[in-house]
Amino acid sequence: MHSHRRNELQPIASVISPLLQHLDTEGHFAIVRVIRAWPEVVGETIARHTEVVSLKFHTAVVKVSGAMWIQELNLMRPEILRRLRDALADDCVRELRFVQGRLSRRERPKLRPVPRRARYAVELPELKDPKLRRAFENLIESWGRASR
C-alpha cells in the first residue's frame, strides 16, 4: 500500500510564476503586466487619456489622446518610470515613448436622440412640402430648447 503524504498548500502564484517565466523567454507576458499596472501607476485621470500599446526592447509605447498630454507626460516620465519599476518589481520598462493617436477603448456607443418638447409653441404658416414643414419644425424646436 502506498501511503499518501499530504503536501503543504502553496499559493498558486508561486507555482505558476516560475512556469510562466520559463515559457516567456522573450518577455511577451511583460506587456500584460504593464497594461494591468498602468492605471494604478499613473492615476485615473491620466489613464483615461492614455493606452499602453506595446513593449519592445524595454520601451513601453503609450498612445496618448492629445499633444498637450504628451507634453505633460514627458515632464512626468522619470516619476512614471520609477512607479512602474516599483509596481512591477523589475525593470522590464526602462523607457517610455508617447505617441498621439485615437484610443481604442474610447469608442462609445451612439446615443439615441431623446425627444423633447419645445419651450415655445410657434404656429407655422401653411407649408405644402412635408419635408420643408418638418425641417422648420425641427429648427423651431431646437431654437426653443437652446439656452439663452
SESE-894380 format. One record per residue: x, y, z of N, C-alpha, C in turn; residue in one letter; residue number from 1; chain. Coordinates in nm, 3 decimals, always signed. Layout:
+---------+---------+---------+---------+---------+---------+---------+---------+---------+------+-----+------+
|    n_c1 |    n_c2 |    n_c3 |   ca_c1 |   ca_c2 |   ca_c3 |    c_c1 |    c_c2 |    c_c3 | code | pos | unit |
+---------+---------+---------+---------+---------+---------+---------+---------+---------+------+-----+------+
|       X |       Y |       Z |       X |       Y |       Z |       X |       Y |       Z |    A | NUM |    A |
...
+---------+---------+---------+---------+---------+---------+---------+---------+---------+------+-----+------+
END
This chain:
+---------+---------+---------+---------+---------+---------+---------+---------+---------+------+-----+------+
|    n_c1 |    n_c2 |    n_c3 |   ca_c1 |   ca_c2 |   ca_c3 |    c_c1 |    c_c2 |    c_c3 | code | pos | unit |
+---------+---------+---------+---------+---------+---------+---------+---------+---------+------+-----+------+
|  +0.084 |  -0.118 |  +0.000 |  +0.000 |  +0.000 |  +0.000 |  +0.087 |  +0.123 |  +0.000 |    M |   1 |    A |
|  +0.039 |  +0.217 |  -0.073 |  +0.109 |  +0.344 |  -0.078 |  +0.056 |  +0.436 |  +0.028 |    H |   2 |    A |
|  +0.144 |  +0.497 |  +0.095 |  +0.100 |  +0.598 |  +0.191 |  +0.108 |  +0.734 |  +0.122 |    S |   3 |    A |
|  +0.002 |  +0.808 |  +0.129 |  -0.003 |  +0.940 |  +0.066 |  +0.044 |  +1.045 |  +0.164 |    H |   4 |    A |
|  +0.145 |  +1.116 |  +0.121 |  +0.191 |  +1.227 |  +0.201 |  +0.117 |  +1.350 |  +0.156 |    R |   5 |    A |
|  +0.070 |  +1.426 |  +0.249 |  -0.001 |  +1.548 |  +0.215 |  +0.100 |  +1.661 |  +0.205 |    R |   6 |    A |
|  +0.109 |  +1.720 |  +0.087 |  +0.198 |  +1.834 |  +0.068 |  +0.137 |  +1.959 |  +0.127 |    N |   7 |    A |
|  +0.224 |  +2.047 |  +0.167 |  +0.173 |  +2.174 |  +0.216 |  +0.113 |  +2.251 |  +0.100 |    E |   8 |    A |
|  +0.007 |  +2.323 |  +0.129 |  -0.055 |  +2.404 |  +0.026 |  +0.034 |  +2.524 |  -0.006 |    L |   9 |    A |
|  +0.043 |  +2.555 |  -0.135 |  +0.123 |  +2.668 |  -0.179 |  +0.033 |  +2.765 |  -0.255 |    Q |  10 |    A |
|  +0.066 |  +2.892 |  -0.246 |  -0.010 |  +2.987 |  -0.328 |  +0.011 |  +2.955 |  -0.476 |    P |  11 |    A |
|  -0.094 |  +2.967 |  -0.554 |  -0.086 |  +2.931 |  -0.695 |  +0.017 |  +3.017 |  -0.769 |    I |  12 |    A |
|  +0.033 |  +3.142 |  -0.727 |  +0.129 |  +3.231 |  -0.793 |  +0.271 |  +3.177 |  -0.782 |    A |  13 |    A |
|  +0.303 |  +3.113 |  -0.669 |  +0.439 |  +3.061 |  -0.652 |  +0.465 |  +2.943 |  -0.744 |    S |  14 |    A |
|  +0.360 |  +2.876 |  -0.788 |  +0.376 |  +2.763 |  -0.879 |  +0.373 |  +2.811 |  -1.025 |    V |  15 |    A |
|  +0.281 |  +2.902 |  -1.057 |  +0.264 |  +2.946 |  -1.195 |  +0.373 |  +3.043 |  -1.238 |    I |  16 |    A |
|  +0.416 |  +3.131 |  -1.151 |  +0.514 |  +3.232 |  -1.187 |  +0.642 |  +3.174 |  -1.248 |    S |  17 |    A |
|  +0.707 |  +3.075 |  -1.183 |  +0.826 |  +3.018 |  -1.246 |  +0.796 |  +2.950 |  -1.380 |    P |  18 |    A |
|  +0.678 |  +2.889 |  -1.390 |  +0.639 |  +2.825 |  -1.515 |  +0.624 |  +2.929 |  -1.627 |    L |  19 |    A |
|  +0.559 |  +3.040 |  -1.598 |  +0.543 |  +3.145 |  -1.698 |  +0.677 |  +3.206 |  -1.737 |    L |  20 |    A |
|  +0.765 |  +3.224 |  -1.639 |  +0.896 |  +3.280 |  -1.670 |  +0.974 |  +3.185 |  -1.762 |    Q |  21 |    A |
|  +0.958 |  +3.056 |  -1.739 |  +1.023 |  +2.957 |  -1.824 |  +0.966 |  +2.962 |  -1.966 |    H |  22 |    A |
|  +0.834 |  +2.971 |  -1.977 |  +0.769 |  +2.976 |  -2.108 |  +0.794 |  +3.107 |  -2.181 |    L |  23 |    A |
|  +0.805 |  +3.216 |  -2.106 |  +0.816 |  +3.350 |  -2.164 |  +0.962 |  +3.396 |  -2.169 |    D |  24 |    A |
|  +1.041 |  +3.326 |  -2.246 |  +1.183 |  +3.362 |  -2.253 |  +1.205 |  +3.492 |  -2.328 |    T |  25 |    A |
|  +1.108 |  +3.535 |  -2.413 |  +1.124 |  +3.659 |  -2.489 |  +1.050 |  +3.776 |  -2.426 |    E |  26 |    A |
|  +0.988 |  +3.759 |  -2.312 |  +0.925 |  +3.870 |  -2.241 |  +0.789 |  +3.913 |  -2.295 |    G |  27 |    A |
|  +0.715 |  +3.822 |  -2.358 |  +0.586 |  +3.859 |  -2.414 |  +0.481 |  +3.888 |  -2.308 |    H |  28 |    A |
|  +0.492 |  +3.829 |  -2.192 |  +0.391 |  +3.848 |  -2.089 |  +0.413 |  +3.979 |  -2.013 |    F |  29 |    A |
|  +0.527 |  +4.040 |  -2.027 |  +0.555 |  +4.165 |  -1.955 |  +0.457 |  +4.274 |  -1.997 |    A |  30 |    A |
|  +0.418 |  +4.277 |  -2.123 |  +0.324 |  +4.380 |  -2.170 |  +0.191 |  +4.370 |  -2.096 |    I |  31 |    A |
|  +0.148 |  +4.248 |  -2.066 |  +0.022 |  +4.229 |  -1.993 |  +0.035 |  +4.288 |  -1.853 |    V |  32 |    A |
|  +0.148 |  +4.265 |  -1.790 |  +0.169 |  +4.320 |  -1.656 |  +0.173 |  +4.473 |  -1.659 |    R |  33 |    A |
|  +0.235 |  +4.529 |  -1.762 |  +0.243 |  +4.675 |  -1.774 |  +0.104 |  +4.734 |  -1.796 |    V |  34 |    A |
|  +0.026 |  +4.673 |  -1.886 |  -0.109 |  +4.722 |  -1.913 |  -0.195 |  +4.718 |  -1.787 |    I |  35 |    A |
|  -0.184 |  +4.611 |  -1.711 |  -0.264 |  +4.600 |  -1.588 |  -0.220 |  +4.699 |  -1.481 |    R |  36 |    A |
|  -0.092 |  +4.727 |  -1.472 |  -0.041 |  +4.817 |  -1.368 |  -0.058 |  +4.964 |  -1.406 |    A |  37 |    A |
|  -0.069 |  +4.995 |  -1.533 |  -0.069 |  +5.133 |  -1.582 |  -0.170 |  +5.224 |  -1.511 |    W |  38 |    A |
|  -0.299 |  +5.189 |  -1.500 |  -0.393 |  +5.282 |  -1.436 |  -0.357 |  +5.315 |  -1.290 |    P |  39 |    A |
|  -0.308 |  +5.217 |  -1.218 |  -0.269 |  +5.241 |  -1.078 |  -0.142 |  +5.327 |  -1.072 |    E |  40 |    A |
|  -0.050 |  +5.307 |  -1.165 |  +0.076 |  +5.379 |  -1.165 |  +0.055 |  +5.526 |  -1.198 |    V |  41 |    A |
|  -0.027 |  +5.555 |  -1.301 |  -0.042 |  +5.693 |  -1.347 |  -0.165 |  +5.764 |  -1.291 |    V |  42 |    A |
|  -0.259 |  +5.690 |  -1.235 |  -0.381 |  +5.751 |  -1.182 |  -0.492 |  +5.750 |  -1.285 |    G |  43 |    A |
|  -0.613 |  +5.767 |  -1.235 |  -0.733 |  +5.755 |  -1.318 |  -0.739 |  +5.860 |  -1.429 |    E |  44 |    A |
|  -0.706 |  +5.984 |  -1.399 |  -0.716 |  +6.091 |  -1.498 |  -0.625 |  +6.066 |  -1.617 |    T |  45 |    A |
|  -0.498 |  +6.036 |  -1.590 |  -0.404 |  +6.010 |  -1.699 |  -0.441 |  +5.881 |  -1.771 |    I |  46 |    A |
|  -0.485 |  +5.780 |  -1.697 |  -0.521 |  +5.652 |  -1.759 |  -0.634 |  +5.668 |  -1.860 |    A |  47 |    A |
|  -0.725 |  +5.762 |  -1.836 |  -0.835 |  +5.785 |  -1.931 |  -0.786 |  +5.843 |  -2.063 |    R |  48 |    A |
|  -0.669 |  +5.907 |  -2.062 |  -0.616 |  +5.972 |  -2.182 |  -0.500 |  +5.896 |  -2.245 |    H |  49 |    A |
|  -0.470 |  +5.777 |  -2.193 |  -0.354 |  +5.701 |  -2.242 |  -0.389 |  +5.554 |  -2.257 |    T |  50 |    A |
|  -0.304 |  +5.484 |  -2.333 |  -0.322 |  +5.341 |  -2.352 |  -0.186 |  +5.280 |  -2.389 |    E |  51 |    A |
|  -0.140 |  +5.183 |  -2.310 |  -0.014 |  +5.115 |  -2.341 |  -0.041 |  +5.023 |  -2.459 |    V |  52 |    A |
|  +0.038 |  +5.039 |  -2.568 |  +0.011 |  +4.960 |  -2.689 |  +0.118 |  +4.857 |  -2.720 |    V |  53 |    A |
|  +0.242 |  +4.879 |  -2.673 |  +0.344 |  +4.778 |  -2.699 |  +0.460 |  +4.794 |  -2.602 |    S |  54 |    A |
|  +0.542 |  +4.689 |  -2.598 |  +0.663 |  +4.689 |  -2.515 |  +0.770 |  +4.616 |  -2.595 |    L |  55 |    A |
|  +0.868 |  +4.693 |  -2.643 |  +0.976 |  +4.634 |  -2.722 |  +1.109 |  +4.690 |  -2.673 |    K |  56 |    A |
|  +1.203 |  +4.600 |  -2.654 |  +1.338 |  +4.639 |  -2.610 |  +1.333 |  +4.730 |  -2.486 |    F |  57 |    A |
|  +1.248 |  +4.694 |  -2.390 |  +1.233 |  +4.764 |  -2.263 |  +1.175 |  +4.905 |  -2.278 |    H |  58 |    A |
|  +1.113 |  +4.935 |  -2.393 |  +1.048 |  +5.064 |  -2.414 |  +0.898 |  +5.042 |  -2.430 |    T |  59 |    A |
|  +0.822 |  +5.103 |  -2.340 |  +0.676 |  +5.095 |  -2.349 |  +0.628 |  +5.209 |  -2.438 |    A |  60 |    A |
|  +0.550 |  +5.173 |  -2.540 |  +0.490 |  +5.273 |  -2.628 |  +0.349 |  +5.298 |  -2.576 |    V |  61 |    A |
|  +0.323 |  +5.426 |  -2.547 |  +0.195 |  +5.464 |  -2.488 |  +0.123 |  +5.558 |  -2.584 |    V |  62 |    A |
|  +0.004 |  +5.517 |  -2.627 |  -0.077 |  +5.602 |  -2.713 |  -0.147 |  +5.705 |  -2.624 |    K |  63 |    A |
|  -0.146 |  +5.831 |  -2.668 |  -0.198 |  +5.942 |  -2.588 |  -0.301 |  +6.017 |  -2.671 |    V |  64 |    A |
|  -0.406 |  +6.067 |  -2.606 |  -0.518 |  +6.128 |  -2.678 |  -0.487 |  +6.266 |  -2.736 |    S |  65 |    A |
|  -0.383 |  +6.334 |  -2.690 |  -0.357 |  +6.468 |  -2.742 |  -0.215 |  +6.514 |  -2.716 |    G |  66 |    A |
|  -0.173 |  +6.614 |  -2.793 |  -0.037 |  +6.667 |  -2.782 |  -0.010 |  +6.729 |  -2.646 |    A |  67 |    A |
|  -0.110 |  +6.793 |  -2.588 |  -0.092 |  +6.854 |  -2.456 |  -0.057 |  +6.746 |  -2.352 |    M |  68 |    A |
|  -0.126 |  +6.633 |  -2.360 |  -0.099 |  +6.524 |  -2.266 |  +0.042 |  +6.468 |  -2.289 |    W |  69 |    A |
|  +0.086 |  +6.460 |  -2.413 |  +0.221 |  +6.410 |  -2.441 |  +0.323 |  +6.500 |  -2.373 |    I |  70 |    A |
|  +0.304 |  +6.630 |  -2.384 |  +0.397 |  +6.725 |  -2.322 |  +0.401 |  +6.706 |  -2.170 |    Q |  71 |    A |
|  +0.285 |  +6.693 |  -2.109 |  +0.279 |  +6.673 |  -1.963 |  +0.344 |  +6.541 |  -1.923 |    E |  72 |    A |
|  +0.315 |  +6.436 |  -1.998 |  +0.370 |  +6.304 |  -1.964 |  +0.521 |  +6.300 |  -1.982 |    L |  73 |    A |
|  +0.573 |  +6.370 |  -2.080 |  +0.718 |  +6.376 |  -2.096 |  +0.784 |  +6.441 |  -1.974 |    N |  74 |    A |
|  +0.718 |  +6.539 |  -1.916 |  +0.771 |  +6.601 |  -1.795 |  +0.764 |  +6.506 |  -1.676 |    L |  75 |    A |
|  +0.665 |  +6.418 |  -1.676 |  +0.645 |  +6.324 |  -1.565 |  +0.718 |  +6.191 |  -1.586 |    M |  76 |    A |
|  +0.786 |  +6.175 |  -1.698 |  +0.849 |  +6.049 |  -1.736 |  +0.932 |  +5.984 |  -1.625 |    R |  77 |    A |
|  +1.026 |  +6.056 |  -1.560 |  +1.107 |  +5.989 |  -1.455 |  +1.023 |  +5.933 |  -1.341 |    P |  78 |    A |
|  +0.922 |  +6.008 |  -1.300 |  +0.836 |  +5.961 |  -1.190 |  +0.753 |  +5.840 |  -1.233 |    E |  79 |    A |
|  +0.700 |  +5.841 |  -1.354 |  +0.622 |  +5.728 |  -1.404 |  +0.709 |  +5.603 |  -1.414 |    I |  80 |    A |
|  +0.831 |  +5.619 |  -1.465 |  +0.923 |  +5.504 |  -1.475 |  +0.955 |  +5.447 |  -1.338 |    L |  81 |    A |
|  +0.978 |  +5.534 |  -1.240 |  +1.006 |  +5.489 |  -1.104 |  +0.887 |  +5.409 |  -1.049 |    R |  82 |    A |
|  +0.767 |  +5.464 |  -1.068 |  +0.647 |  +5.395 |  -1.018 |  +0.625 |  +5.261 |  -1.088 |    R |  83 |    A |
|  +0.653 |  +5.257 |  -1.219 |  +0.640 |  +5.130 |  -1.291 |  +0.737 |  +5.025 |  -1.237 |    L |  84 |    A |
|  +0.862 |  +5.066 |  -1.215 |  +0.960 |  +4.971 |  -1.159 |  +0.914 |  +4.920 |  -1.024 |    R |  85 |    A |
|  +0.860 |  +5.009 |  -0.940 |  +0.811 |  +4.967 |  -0.808 |  +0.690 |  +4.874 |  -0.820 |    D |  86 |    A |
|  +0.597 |  +4.907 |  -0.908 |  +0.475 |  +4.827 |  -0.922 |  +0.503 |  +4.690 |  -0.983 |    A |  87 |    A |
|  +0.596 |  +4.684 |  -1.079 |  +0.624 |  +4.558 |  -1.148 |  +0.733 |  +4.476 |  -1.081 |    L |  88 |    A |
|  +0.807 |  +4.540 |  -0.991 |  +0.916 |  +4.475 |  -0.918 |  +1.025 |  +4.422 |  -1.012 |    A |  89 |    A |
|  +1.041 |  +4.487 |  -1.126 |  +1.152 |  +4.456 |  -1.216 |  +1.174 |  +4.575 |  -1.310 |    D |  90 |    A |
|  +1.269 |  +4.560 |  -1.402 |  +1.298 |  +4.672 |  -1.492 |  +1.262 |  +4.638 |  -1.637 |    D |  91 |    A |
|  +1.148 |  +4.572 |  -1.655 |  +1.107 |  +4.538 |  -1.792 |  +1.074 |  +4.664 |  -1.873 |    C |  92 |    A |
|  +1.045 |  +4.775 |  -1.805 |  +1.024 |  +4.903 |  -1.873 |  +1.133 |  +4.998 |  -1.827 |    V |  93 |    A |
|  +1.221 |  +5.033 |  -1.921 |  +1.330 |  +5.126 |  -1.890 |  +1.308 |  +5.262 |  -1.955 |    R |  94 |    A |
|  +1.218 |  +5.266 |  -2.053 |  +1.192 |  +5.391 |  -2.124 |  +1.046 |  +5.396 |  -2.166 |    E |  95 |    A |
|  +0.995 |  +5.517 |  -2.180 |  +0.858 |  +5.539 |  -2.225 |  +0.861 |  +5.622 |  -2.352 |    L |  96 |    A |
|  +0.778 |  +5.585 |  -2.448 |  +0.763 |  +5.665 |  -2.569 |  +0.615 |  +5.696 |  -2.587 |    R |  97 |    A |
|  +0.583 |  +5.825 |  -2.593 |  +0.445 |  +5.868 |  -2.603 |  +0.415 |  +5.907 |  -2.748 |    F |  98 |    A |
|  +0.308 |  +5.851 |  -2.803 |  +0.266 |  +5.881 |  -2.941 |  +0.119 |  +5.921 |  -2.939 |    V |  99 |    A |
|  +0.087 |  +6.017 |  -3.023 |  -0.051 |  +6.063 |  -3.029 |  -0.133 |  +5.970 |  -3.117 |    Q | 100 |    A |
|  -0.255 |  +5.942 |  -3.074 |  -0.342 |  +5.856 |  -3.153 |  -0.477 |  +5.838 |  -3.088 |    G | 101 |    A |
|  -0.567 |  +5.776 |  -3.161 |  -0.702 |  +5.750 |  -3.110 |  -0.698 |  +5.628 |  -3.018 |    R | 102 |    A |
|  -0.754 |  +5.643 |  -2.902 |  -0.754 |  +5.534 |  -2.805 |  -0.865 |  +5.435 |  -2.839 |    L | 103 |    A |
|  -0.833 |  +5.307 |  -2.840 |  -0.929 |  +5.206 |  -2.882 |  -1.045 |  +5.191 |  -2.784 |    S | 104 |    A |
|  -1.019 |  +5.206 |  -2.656 |  -1.126 |  +5.185 |  -2.557 |  -1.221 |  +5.303 |  -2.545 |    R | 105 |    A |
|  -1.188 |  +5.414 |  -2.612 |  -1.272 |  +5.533 |  -2.600 |  -1.392 |  +5.529 |  -2.693 |    R | 106 |    A |
|  -1.403 |  +5.425 |  -2.774 |  -1.519 |  +5.416 |  -2.862 |  -1.644 |  +5.398 |  -2.777 |    E | 107 |    A |
|  -1.739 |  +5.483 |  -2.803 |  -1.861 |  +5.482 |  -2.723 |  -1.980 |  +5.449 |  -2.812 |    R | 108 |    A |
|  -2.080 |  +5.383 |  -2.757 |  -2.198 |  +5.356 |  -2.839 |  -2.269 |  +5.486 |  -2.875 |    P | 109 |    A |
|  -2.331 |  +5.486 |  -2.991 |  -2.406 |  +5.605 |  -3.032 |  -2.528 |  +5.618 |  -2.943 |    K | 110 |    A |
|  -2.552 |  +5.740 |  -2.898 |  -2.668 |  +5.767 |  -2.814 |  -2.788 |  +5.795 |  -2.903 |    L | 111 |    A |
|  -2.901 |  +5.745 |  -2.863 |  -3.020 |  +5.775 |  -2.943 |  -3.077 |  +5.908 |  -2.896 |    R | 112 |    A |
|  -3.131 |  +5.986 |  -2.989 |  -3.185 |  +6.116 |  -2.951 |  -3.308 |  +6.101 |  -2.862 |    P | 113 |    A |
|  -3.320 |  +6.189 |  -2.769 |  -3.434 |  +6.189 |  -2.678 |  -3.528 |  +6.301 |  -2.720 |    V | 114 |    A |
|  -3.652 |  +6.269 |  -2.755 |  -3.743 |  +6.376 |  -2.797 |  -3.775 |  +6.469 |  -2.680 |    P | 115 |    A |
|  -3.773 |  +6.597 |  -2.710 |  -3.805 |  +6.697 |  -2.607 |  -3.909 |  +6.793 |  -2.662 |    R | 116 |    A |
|  -3.985 |  +6.846 |  -2.575 |  -4.087 |  +6.941 |  -2.616 |  -4.024 |  +7.079 |  -2.629 |    R | 117 |    A |
|  -4.072 |  +7.154 |  -2.725 |  -4.024 |  +7.291 |  -2.744 |  -4.074 |  +7.378 |  -2.630 |    A | 118 |    A |
|  -3.997 |  +7.480 |  -2.594 |  -4.039 |  +7.572 |  -2.488 |  -4.152 |  +7.662 |  -2.533 |    R | 119 |    A |
|  -4.150 |  +7.696 |  -2.662 |  -4.249 |  +7.788 |  -2.714 |  -4.325 |  +7.721 |  -2.828 |    Y | 120 |    A |
|  -4.455 |  +7.736 |  -2.826 |  -4.535 |  +7.685 |  -2.937 |  -4.538 |  +7.794 |  -3.044 |    A | 121 |    A |
|  -4.497 |  +7.757 |  -3.164 |  -4.494 |  +7.851 |  -3.275 |  -4.583 |  +7.794 |  -3.385 |    V | 122 |    A |
|  -4.671 |  +7.875 |  -3.432 |  -4.760 |  +7.832 |  -3.538 |  -4.693 |  +7.859 |  -3.672 |    E | 123 |    A |
|  -4.677 |  +7.755 |  -3.752 |  -4.615 |  +7.768 |  -3.884 |  -4.720 |  +7.804 |  -3.989 |    L | 124 |    A |
|  -4.679 |  +7.880 |  -4.088 |  -4.773 |  +7.905 |  -4.198 |  -4.794 |  +7.775 |  -4.276 |    P | 125 |    A |
|  -4.894 |  +7.771 |  -4.356 |  -4.923 |  +7.651 |  -4.434 |  -4.808 |  +7.622 |  -4.530 |    E | 126 |    A |
|  -4.744 |  +7.505 |  -4.509 |  -4.635 |  +7.462 |  -4.596 |  -4.679 |  +7.332 |  -4.662 |    L | 127 |    A |
|  -4.680 |  +7.329 |  -4.794 |  -4.730 |  +7.212 |  -4.867 |  -4.627 |  +7.099 |  -4.869 |    K | 128 |    A |
|  -4.500 |  +7.132 |  -4.871 |  -4.394 |  +7.029 |  -4.877 |  -4.373 |  +6.972 |  -4.737 |    D | 129 |    A |
|  -4.401 |  +6.841 |  -4.714 |  -4.387 |  +6.783 |  -4.580 |  -4.243 |  +6.786 |  -4.528 |    P | 130 |    A |
|  -4.144 |  +6.771 |  -4.616 |  -4.003 |  +6.776 |  -4.572 |  -3.967 |  +6.915 |  -4.525 |    K | 131 |    A |
|  -4.013 |  +7.015 |  -4.597 |  -3.985 |  +7.154 |  -4.558 |  -4.053 |  +7.187 |  -4.426 |    L | 132 |    A |
|  -4.177 |  +7.141 |  -4.411 |  -4.251 |  +7.166 |  -4.286 |  -4.177 |  +7.102 |  -4.167 |    R | 133 |    A |
|  -4.132 |  +6.975 |  -4.184 |  -4.061 |  +6.905 |  -4.075 |  -3.928 |  +6.974 |  -4.045 |    R | 134 |    A |
|  -3.859 |  +7.024 |  -4.147 |  -3.734 |  +7.096 |  -4.126 |  -3.758 |  +7.222 |  -4.043 |    A | 135 |    A |
|  -3.865 |  +7.295 |  -4.076 |  -3.897 |  +7.415 |  -3.996 |  -3.935 |  +7.378 |  -3.854 |    F | 136 |    A |
|  -4.010 |  +7.270 |  -3.837 |  -4.049 |  +7.226 |  -3.702 |  -3.924 |  +7.191 |  -3.620 |    E | 137 |    A |
|  -3.829 |  +7.121 |  -3.682 |  -3.705 |  +7.087 |  -3.612 |  -3.626 |  +7.211 |  -3.575 |    N | 138 |    A |
|  -3.621 |  +7.307 |  -3.666 |  -3.550 |  +7.431 |  -3.640 |  -3.611 |  +7.506 |  -3.523 |    L | 139 |    A |
|  -3.741 |  +7.519 |  -3.524 |  -3.812 |  +7.591 |  -3.416 |  -3.797 |  +7.515 |  -3.284 |    I | 140 |    A |
|  -3.805 |  +7.383 |  -3.291 |  -3.790 |  +7.301 |  -3.171 |  -3.650 |  +7.320 |  -3.111 |    E | 141 |    A |
|  -3.548 |  +7.318 |  -3.195 |  -3.411 |  +7.339 |  -3.148 |  -3.394 |  +7.478 |  -3.089 |    S | 142 |    A |
|  -3.451 |  +7.577 |  -3.156 |  -3.443 |  +7.714 |  -3.106 |  -3.510 |  +7.725 |  -2.968 |    W | 143 |    A |
|  -3.622 |  +7.655 |  -2.951 |  -3.693 |  +7.658 |  -2.823 |  -3.616 |  +7.593 |  -2.711 |    G | 144 |    A |
|  -3.533 |  +7.492 |  -2.742 |  -3.456 |  +7.424 |  -2.639 |  -3.324 |  +7.494 |  -2.608 |    R | 145 |    A |
|  -3.282 |  +7.581 |  -2.698 |  -3.150 |  +7.646 |  -2.681 |  -3.148 |  +7.730 |  -2.555 |    A | 146 |    A |
|  -3.034 |  +7.727 |  -2.485 |  -3.021 |  +7.808 |  -2.364 |  -3.000 |  +7.953 |  -2.404 |    S | 147 |    A |
|  -3.051 |  +8.041 |  -2.328 |  -3.038 |  +8.184 |  -2.358 |  -2.957 |  +8.251 |  -2.250 |    R | 148 |    A |
+---------+---------+---------+---------+---------+---------+---------+---------+---------+------+-----+------+
END
